[in-house]
Amino acid sequence: MGKLTFSELAKILHPCVNNNSSQPSMVEEFIKQIVDNKSQDLIEYNENTFKNYFSGRSKITRLAKRINGHQDQNKFDTYL
């Protein structure tokens, strides 16, 4: 099995973690749970960007580079 894209992972997790939220809101919340609390301002994007990340129309590469080094593995593990 190859690597999952962010879009594929988001679509798998959406039914489990969405709390009845929209796709863009789910993506934003999901990313907030990856990033440590002091670096939340690094992920402030508009709703269309998050929608495009979910659909796969836009890659998450630029955001991934911004948050690199600001992840909180324990926070993410607890969230999942």
Secondary structure in CASP SS format (residue, H / E / C, confidence):
PFRMAT SS
TARGET T0000
AUTHOR 0000-0000-0000
METHOD secondary structure of the structure
MODEL  1
M C 1.00
G C 1.00
K C 1.00
L C 1.00
T C 1.00
F H 1.00
S H 1.00
E H 1.00
L H 1.00
A H 1.00
K H 1.00
I H 1.00
L H 1.00
H H 1.00
P H 1.00
C H 1.00
V H 1.00
N C 1.00
N C 1.00
N C 1.00
S C 1.00
S C 1.00
Q H 1.00
P H 1.00
S H 1.00
M H 1.00
V H 1.00
E H 1.00
E H 1.00
F H 1.00
I H 1.00
K H 1.00
Q C 1.00
I C 1.00
V E 1.00
D C 1.00
N H 1.00
K H 1.00
S H 1.00
Q H 1.00
D H 1.00
L H 1.00
I H 1.00
E C 1.00
Y C 1.00
N C 1.00
E H 1.00
N H 1.00
T H 1.00
F H 1.00
K H 1.00
N H 1.00
Y H 1.00
F H 1.00
S H 1.00
G C 1.00
R C 1.00
S C 1.00
K C 1.00
I C 1.00
T H 1.00
R H 1.00
L H 1.00
A H 1.00
K H 1.00
R H 1.00
I H 1.00
N C 1.00
G C 1.00
H C 1.00
Q E 1.00
D C 1.00
Q H 1.00
N H 1.00
K H 1.00
F H 1.00
D H 1.00
T H 1.00
Y H 1.00
L C 1.00
END
